[in-house]
């Protein structure tokens, strides 16, 4: 009498988004799991290229400077045109903020702390250079409610009428 081996499907491990405190206190080599509101086409490019928003991942790109982070959060400075102002990819530890910036999907990435600099404090943001290596761990379609997503982060007031 022969017996068949029945194999159970292997469940994918559940990945938890890294909390703000863990990111702040992580060592440079620690891998963190962060979110980003995105577009499906950007998520596909991130998966294909293996970097935050560039054409080629560069393990030696480092992290943005504090001055670059301040500029990112504060926007363009007097005398600087918007085309001169560099915006970096910004990830977050908050599903709320990922949803607020999502065009049609939310991505979960794995990225080492050595590529990150604190971005927006109010949005639990972390910025990196375009070429920062990261791995797309997953993406999910998301259709934002425009009336809810266009909120001024300082005042909490909607920027458009319901």
C-alpha positions in Angstrom: 0.0 0.0 0.0 1.5 3.3 -1.0 0.9 6.5 0.8 0.8 10.0 -0.7 2.6 12.9 0.8 0.3 15.8 1.2 2.1 19.1 1.4 0.5 22.0 3.1 0.7 25.4 1.4 3.5 27.5 2.8 2.1 30.7 4.2 4.0 33.9 3.5 5.2 35.5 6.7 3.3 38.6 7.6 5.5 41.7 7.4 4.8 44.4 9.9 5.5 48.1 9.0 8.3 49.3 11.2 7.3 51.8 13.9 8.6 55.3 14.0 10.6 54.7 17.2 12.2 51.5 15.8 13.3 53.4 12.7 14.7 56.3 14.8 16.8 53.9 16.9 17.8 51.4 14.2 21.4 50.7 13.3 22.5 51.6 9.7 22.5 48.0 8.5 19.0 47.2 9.9 16.3 46.5 7.3 13.2 48.5 7.9 9.7 48.0 6.4 8.1 51.3 5.3 5.1 52.4 3.3 4.6 54.9 0.4 1.6 56.1 -1.4 2.4 55.6 -5.1 1.3 54.9 -8.6 1.2 51.3 -10.0 3.6 52.3 -12.7 6.1 53.6 -10.1 5.7 50.5 -8.0 6.4 48.3 -11.1 9.6 50.4 -11.8 10.7 50.2 -8.2 10.3 46.4 -8.4 12.2 46.1 -11.7 15.0 48.5 -10.8 15.4 47.7 -7.1 15.6 51.3 -6.1 13.4 54.0 -4.6 12.9 56.0 -7.8 15.9 55.8 -10.0 17.0 53.9 -13.0 19.9 52.1 -11.3 20.3 51.1 -7.6 23.5 52.4 -6.1 24.6 50.8 -2.8 27.0 53.6 -2.3 24.6 56.5 -2.7 24.4 57.2 1.1 21.6 59.2 2.6 20.3 62.7 2.1 21.9 65.4 4.3 20.0 67.2 7.0 20.0 70.3 4.8 18.4 68.4 2.0 15.8 67.0 4.4 15.1 70.5 5.7 14.7 71.7 2.1 12.4 68.8 1.3 10.1 69.5 4.3 10.1 73.3 3.9 9.7 73.3 0.1 11.6 75.6 -2.2 13.4 78.6 -0.8 13.2 82.3 -1.8 14.9 82.7 -5.2 14.8 79.0 -6.0 12.4 77.9 -8.7 10.4 74.7 -8.3 12.4 73.1 -11.1 15.6 73.7 -9.1 14.1 72.2 -5.9 14.8 68.4 -5.6 12.1 66.3 -4.1 13.3 62.9 -2.7 11.3 59.7 -2.4 9.6 59.8 1.0 8.5 56.7 2.9 6.4 56.6 6.0 5.6 54.4 9.0 2.0 55.6 8.9 -0.8 53.9 6.8 -2.8 57.1 7.1 0.0 59.2 5.3 0.6 56.5 2.7 -3.1 56.5 1.9 -3.1 60.4 1.8 -0.4 60.4 -0.9 -1.5 57.4 -2.9 -2.6 57.9 -6.5 -3.6 54.3 -7.1 -1.6 52.0 -4.8 0.3 51.7 -1.6 3.7 50.0 -1.5 5.6 48.2 1.3 9.4 48.3 0.9 12.4 46.9 2.7 15.2 49.4 3.0 18.2 49.8 5.2 18.4 52.6 7.6 21.8 53.8 6.1 19.8 55.2 3.2 17.3 57.2 5.2 17.2 60.6 6.7 14.2 61.9 8.8 11.8 63.8 6.5 8.5 65.2 7.6 8.0 64.8 11.3 4.2 65.3 11.2 3.9 62.7 8.4 6.3 60.2 10.0 8.4 60.5 6.8 11.8 59.2 5.9 13.5 60.4 2.7 16.2 58.7 0.6 18.0 59.3 -2.7 16.4 58.1 -5.9 19.1 55.4 -6.3 18.7 54.0 -2.7 18.5 50.2 -3.0 15.2 48.9 -1.7 13.0 45.8 -2.3 9.4 46.0 -3.1 7.8 43.6 -0.6 4.3 44.2 -1.9 1.8 46.6 -3.2 -2.0 46.9 -3.0 -4.3 48.9 -5.2 -5.8 51.9 -3.4 -8.4 54.3 -4.6 -8.1 57.5 -2.6 -11.1 59.5 -1.5 -10.0 62.8 -2.9 -12.2 64.8 -0.4 -10.5 63.0 2.5 -6.9 62.9 1.1 -6.4 66.6 0.4 -5.9 67.8 3.9 -3.5 70.5 5.1 -1.1 68.6 7.4 -0.6 71.7 9.6 -4.2 72.7 10.2 -6.0 69.4 9.6 -8.5 71.4 7.4 -9.6 70.0 4.0 -8.1 71.9 1.1 -11.2 71.2 -1.1 -14.9 71.2 -0.3 -16.8 68.0 0.2 
